Amino acid sequence: MATRSPTPAARRAVPRRVVVVHTKELVRQTAERCRSWLGVEAGIIGSGRWDVRPITVASVQTLARRD
């Protein structure tokens, strides 16, 4: 049985996750946990930032205000 390699588009596709929290402090804490536990620099949405990465921590207030 032949092994198929992924298509170029599938190789580029990165699963994205958003963690939604209620306060700026929880945004900061969750991003820090992603860094320390997973070794991943999380993106942040909130407090004037809109930095989307494969794992992004977002403030529910910022998402609610977004048009």
N, C-alpha and C positions, 0 to 999 in steps of 0.2 A: 504494500500500500504506500503510495507516494505521500510525502509530507508537503503540505501547501504552506507557503509563506504568506504573511499578511500583505494586503495591498498597501501601496504608499500612503493612502488616506488613512487606513487603519493604524499604521505605524505612527502617524502624526497625531491621531486622536488621543487626547488625554482626558480621562474621566474627571469631571469637575464636581466638587461638593461645596455646598454653602452651609455653614453653621450659623444659625440666627440666634442672637442673644439679646438681652434687654438693656444692658448698661454698658457705658464706655469701659468700665473696669472689667467686666466680663469679656469684652472684645479683647482687651489687652491680655488678660489671663489665659484665654483660650488660644490666642495666637502664640503665647509663650509655651503652652503645653504642646502645641503642634511642633514647635521647634525642639523642645526637650525630649518628648516622648517619641515622635515620629521622625525627627531629623528633617522636617520640612518647614520652609519659611512660608507661612500662610499669608495670603492677601488680606487686606482689611478694607471694609466698606463702613465708613462712619467717621465722625469727628473731622469732616472735611476731606477725607481720603476716599478714593475710588480705585483701589488696586486689586484687580481680580487675578487670581492664580488658581492652580488646580484645586487647592483647598483655600477657601475664603471664609473669613469670619466677618459677619455683618451685624450691625445694629438694627434692630427691628424699626426703630424710629426713623433712621435714615432711609430704609427701604420703603416705609410707608409714605414718606414725603416725596420720594422720587416720582416724577411725572412719567 
